[in-house]
Amino acid sequence: MAKIEYVDVPAVNETYADTVQGMIFDGQSVRLELCVTRMDEPKKGSAELTGRRQTACRVVLPLSAALDLSSKLGRMMSTLAK
């Protein structure tokens, strides 16, 4: 088995998303589309709020990484529930 060293790259941009818009498994990879909701300025005299949901990023993971993500998310959610 190969020995892989983790190297952090602080210069990588962080992407904020507030919605998982879609998730597709194509037989080899899991494709996630993450979105952010942007609200419009309120219109005078109107109580209706409007906005747009825009794609923030798309992430494609091989099945092994998707399973690892699922496992780690499961552990985090269990910890948060406590």
C-alpha positions as CSV (number, residue, x, y, z in Angstrom):
1,M,0.0,0.0,0.0
2,A,1.3,3.5,-0.9
3,K,2.2,5.9,1.9
4,I,0.4,9.2,1.2
5,E,1.3,12.3,3.1
6,Y,-1.4,15.0,3.5
7,V,-0.2,18.5,2.5
8,D,-2.4,21.4,3.4
9,V,-2.6,24.2,0.8
10,P,-3.9,27.3,2.6
11,A,-4.2,29.3,-0.7
12,V,-7.1,27.1,-1.9
13,N,-10.3,29.2,-2.0
14,E,-13.1,28.3,0.4
15,T,-16.6,28.0,-1.2
16,Y,-19.8,28.7,0.8
17,A,-23.0,26.8,-0.1
18,D,-26.3,26.7,1.7
19,T,-28.0,24.1,-0.5
20,V,-27.2,20.7,-2.0
21,Q,-29.1,21.2,-5.3
22,G,-28.5,17.8,-6.8
23,M,-26.6,14.6,-6.4
24,I,-26.1,12.0,-9.1
25,F,-24.2,8.7,-9.2
26,D,-23.2,7.7,-12.7
27,G,-21.9,4.3,-11.8
28,Q,-18.4,5.4,-11.0
29,S,-18.5,8.9,-9.5
30,V,-20.8,10.9,-7.3
31,R,-21.5,14.4,-8.6
32,L,-22.7,17.1,-6.2
33,E,-24.0,20.5,-7.2
34,L,-23.8,23.0,-4.3
35,C,-25.7,26.3,-4.4
36,V,-26.0,29.5,-2.6
37,T,-29.2,31.5,-2.1
38,R,-28.9,35.2,-2.9
39,M,-31.8,37.4,-1.7
40,D,-32.9,40.5,-3.7
41,E,-33.2,43.9,-2.1
42,P,-36.7,44.2,-0.6
43,K,-39.1,46.2,-2.8
44,K,-40.8,49.2,-1.2
45,G,-44.3,48.4,-0.1
46,S,-44.0,44.7,-0.8
47,A,-43.8,42.0,1.9
48,E,-42.8,39.4,-0.7
49,L,-39.1,38.3,-0.6
50,T,-37.5,37.2,-3.8
51,G,-34.1,35.8,-4.6
52,R,-32.1,33.4,-6.7
53,R,-30.3,30.1,-6.1
54,Q,-27.0,30.1,-7.9
55,T,-24.5,27.3,-8.4
56,A,-21.5,27.9,-6.1
57,C,-19.5,24.8,-7.1
58,R,-19.7,21.3,-8.5
59,V,-17.8,18.5,-6.8
60,V,-17.1,15.1,-8.4
61,L,-16.0,12.3,-6.1
62,P,-15.0,8.7,-7.0
63,L,-17.1,6.2,-5.1
64,S,-14.4,5.6,-2.5
65,A,-14.3,9.3,-1.6
66,A,-18.1,9.6,-1.5
67,L,-18.3,6.6,0.9
68,D,-15.6,8.2,3.1
69,L,-17.5,11.5,3.0
70,S,-20.7,9.7,4.0
71,S,-18.9,8.0,6.9
72,K,-17.3,11.2,8.2
73,L,-20.6,13.2,7.9
74,G,-22.4,10.4,9.8
75,R,-19.9,10.6,12.6
76,M,-20.2,14.4,12.7
77,M,-24.0,14.4,12.7
78,S,-23.9,11.8,15.6
79,T,-21.6,14.1,17.6
80,L,-23.8,17.2,16.9
81,A,-26.9,15.3,18.0
82,K,-25.3,14.6,21.4
